[in-house]
Amino acid sequence: MVICHGYVVPADIKKWVRVGRGAVGVAGSTRALTLLRQFASVLGTMTETPEGLAEAIRLLFEIKGCRIQPDEGKSGFGTCGSDILYATPGGIWDIGQNFAVDRLRDGCLWARGSGMDHALGADHALCRDKRRRGLYPEQRIEAALDAAAHFDVKCGGPMVIERIEDGA
């Protein structure tokens, strides 16, 4: 786990929190993760859609003093300094630093944080290898995380993989 400015924190600190029927993962700000943990039960009752969750998180950050600032020299939507993934049994959504929401394709591996490029590159290589196309999702994720931890000095291990099941 890495938090802003390259400080590596022991991996036993989870960078995700349960919110409603899903889990929210954070790359970037530890303050954002702290707020999400503190207000997870409230966020879970306020949101019925990923877009609603993104707006609730934006308002929470604003109310609690997280700096949401426009891109340098530009007006309009600001950024929060954290990337967020929202996973539910019904799908996974990427919530960008500007709180834009994108649904990920089913079966698509996606990542956020400093090791993102290494993880996605490793998964791409695995999927191109005909002998490895039949890997289970956990095997693909494990290989991607291993590559991220190996090639990015800001990614610490060991990695934890957990499955979100409907009704869990």
N, C-alpha and C positions, 0 to 999 in steps of 0.2 A: 504494500500500500504506500502510495506517495501522496503527500499533500503539498500544497503550493510551495514554490521556491526550492523544490528538490529535496526536501527533508524526507528521508525514508523512515517510516514508522513500522513497528513490528506487525506482521501480517495477521496476527490474531485479533486485530481490531477490524471488525467487519465494516466495509464501506457501503453497506446497504441496510435498509430498514423496511419492515413490513408496513404497507399502507393499504388499507382496505383489503381487496382480494389479491393484491399483488405485492411486489417488492420494488423499491426505488433504490437504485445504485448511484453513487456520486463519485465523479472524478474531479479533483480540483480542491475545493475549499473544505477544510474540516469544519469551519463554522456552519457551512450549509448542511453538512451531515448532522451536526449537533442540533440544529434547528429542526431538521426533518425527524430526528429521533424524538425530540421534545414534543413535537406537535403531530406525530404520526396518527394518533387516534382521531384528532380533530380533522386532519386532512382526509382520512379515510371516510369520514361521514359527509364531508363537503363535496366530494367529487364523484361523479358517475362516469366521466369520460376522461381520457388522457389529456385532452385540451383543458378540461376543467381543473385537472390536477396541476397542469403547468401554470394556469392562471392563479390557482390557490398558492402554489409555491412562490410565484412572483410576488404576490401580495404579502405573504409571510416574510419573505426576504426584505421587502420594502419597509414593512412595519417594524421589523426587528433591526433595522439599520444596516443590513448588508448593502454594500455599495453597488447599485445598479447604474452603470454609466454607459452613455452612448459610445460607439466606436470613435476613436480619435478623429477629431475634426469633422464629425458627422452629427447630424441630429437624428431623432427618431428613436427606435427601440434601443434600449441599452442591453448590456450583458451582465451576467452575475458572476462570471469567473469560474463557473462549474458546469460540467457536462453531466447530464442526468439520463439514466436509462430506467424505463418503467416496464416491468415484466408482469404479466398476468397469465392465467391459463389460456386466455383468448388471444394473446399476442404480445409483442414487444414493441415499445415506442422509444424513439430517441427524442429527448427534449434538449434542444441546443442551449447554448449560453444566452441566446436572445429569447428563450422560451418558445421557440417554434417547435411544433410537434410533427414527427414523421413516423409512420408505422413501418416496421421492418417486414420484409417478405418472410413468410414461413420458411423455416429451414436455413435461413441466412444467418451466418455468424457475424456479429457486430461487436465492436468494442469501443471504449472511450478511455482516455487517459494516456499517459506517456508511452505505454507499451503497445498502443493501438496498432500502429503500422506493422510492428513485428508479428503481433498476434494474427492480424488479417492476412499478412503475407504467408505465414506458416499454414494457415487454413487453406489459402488458395493453392499452395503447392500440394497439400494433401489431397485436395479435391481433384486436382489435375492428374494425380497418380491413379491409374485405373485399378491398381491392386488395393488402394485404400479408400475408394469411394464408398464402401459399405460400412465405414466406421460409425459407431454409435455416437450420438451428439456429445456425450460426456468425453469420449475419446478425442473427438475433434477439439473440444474446448480445452482439454488437458494439454494437447500438443500445442495449441495456440498460446496458452498461458506459459508453458515451458519456454517457448521461443521468446516471448516478451520478457520473461525474467532473465533469460540467458543473454539476450542482446541489448537490453535497455538497463543501464545502471540504476535508473530510478524505480524499477519494478522489483519489489522484494517478494520473497516466497516464505513459506510454502503457500500455495494457492488453495482455496476452498471452493468446491463446486457443490451447489445445492439445487435441487429440483423443486419447482413450484408446481404443485398438483391442484387440480380443481377441487375446491372445498377444503383445502389444507390451510 
